[in-house]
Each structure stands twice: as C-alpha cells, then as structure tokens.
Amino acid sequence: MNMRYVLTFTLLLGACDRPKDAPAPAAATITIFAASSLKELVTEIAGDWSRKTGRPSRTQFEASSTLARQIQEGSPCDLFVTAAPEWLDQLKLQDRFDWLSNRLVVVVPKEAKEFDLKALDSLAMANEQVPAGKYGRAALAHEGVKMPERTIYGSNVRDVLSKVSQGGAKAGIVYATDAAIDPGVRIAHTFPPDSHPKILYSAGLVTPAGKALFEALREPWAKKIAIRKGFAEIR
C-alpha cells in the first residue's frame, strides 16, 4: 500500500479516537459568548490573547439570558461570561469564577439640562430577564420611584443605551461602563450599591478548549484592561 495513504488513514483514525472532552488542537478557534455590556472589554482581551498565543478566537455578544439559552440549545461555545452568575447555574460547566463588578446608572441625552428621577415621563430599561433590568427594577423600588407610564424595554443594555442616545426615551438605566462609550449621553444619576443586588460578571468554562483564555481573564494584564475601561474589582 502507498505509504502516503497509510499515513493519511492513521491521522484520521487518531482524530476520531480523540475523547469528546479532550482539549481542542492549538489552532482551533475559541468561541466566547459574553454579555452585551462586555463587548469592548472582551473584544480587546480576546484579541490580545490571540496575538499572544497564536490561537484564533471568536466573540458573540447578547443579553446573558439569550446566550445561556443558546448554549443550552447546543450553540458552540467554549467560554461564557455573563452579567449575572445565576445564568451559569443552568449550564453544565467545567469551572467558573466571579470576575468583575460595575455601577448602575441613569443616563440622559447629553444636551438634557434638567433631571428628576421621580418625574420622568419616559424611561428605557432592559427587560426583566436581563440582569440590568433586574437590577434597575430593584434600584427604582429602593428609591421609591414608580416606573413611568411610558417605559420602553430593550433586549439588552446596549439596546437601552441606543434608545436614549437616539431620542427614543428621555432616560435609561444602564451600567456606568456603557455610558462611557456613548458620547450622546451623560450620567444623571448613580444608584447606591445597596439599592440593588450586587453586580457580578462571572465566567464559566463550557469546554476544556477554552481553559487557557478562561484562566487569562484573571491575569493582571486582563484585569488592567478592565479597570481602564471602568469596571471594578470585586470587593
């Protein structure tokens, strides 16, 4: 038999015999699912990690609830970073840890001159399944604020942010790091930390292939990027 064919057959047989839970080959693309509010941060960290290691990565951003459902339904994902740890509870994971925190704020159009949280005639906020929506409802209740009759719901915090910056609502509840990326809005109010459940971004290792990037999130260089972008370390 031609030796070239023998070698090809042997390599194919070896690939078939690789256990399902074995780490992917070094060249395999690592897929990261992350909450919308982490878009700039995770994109930069994943890009830097790929350049350091030579391993390609792919990112996908949406509401944590949507991403968790997609993973449950079988969407390929190696690493999931959520805006609330309870979304990791529903998944079968290799490992997990709480990563970062944030601040919850109300943003208004940059040119808006007056602001009264208790007298809003329109408000944009994430729907109740999105972590920011849950935090927002708790914060409003804590401060004795009723949601205005015209409350516009967004599918994620970036959707809420755009509704305010584009004039669809006079105010919106987002994270401080979201407000920092949009020049069309300004922070009009910051909710006290005790007005809502603690904001926790948590990382879940879905497959062994994502372990190296999962561990990199805790390295000083990655934390430095996070702090520079306005995220807070967990205290």
C-alpha angles and dihedrals in degrees: 000000000000108000092222090061091046091054092048092050091049093052092049092048091051091052091052091051094054108115116249092241095048117117114266120253115277093256095053116117114249113221118212123192113196140171115267093247089062096056100112094036099048092041091056095044094047091047093050091046092051091051091048095048104028090233117129121234135194126203133204124186131198141119111314091239092054094047093048090053092049091052091049089052092054106265109160109258133152101181129025122194112189135188091227127035095222090075088065091055090071095056136076103241138182092214142336143192140179108254119177145352136218143189127257115228144170115236128197132184109288093243094052109117104186129048132179115170091201095050104049117142093194134022134179119208139155118270120263096265093058115085093232089053091052092048091046095053091049092048094050092049091048091055094044095247121148116214109252120251089250102059115159118203124214129200091231140355094271089055089052091048092053092049089060099041091047094049100253093123134018093227140010140191114235140136121283091244090057091052090052094062098052116073090192095071140051132201110257099172138014117205116227112253091242092057094078141018113290112276109238129175108202131190123217125193105220099177134015088245091074097051098104093052091041089057092044091063088070095049119109094246092056093045089050090057091049094052091047089056092052103262118136132227115244113262 
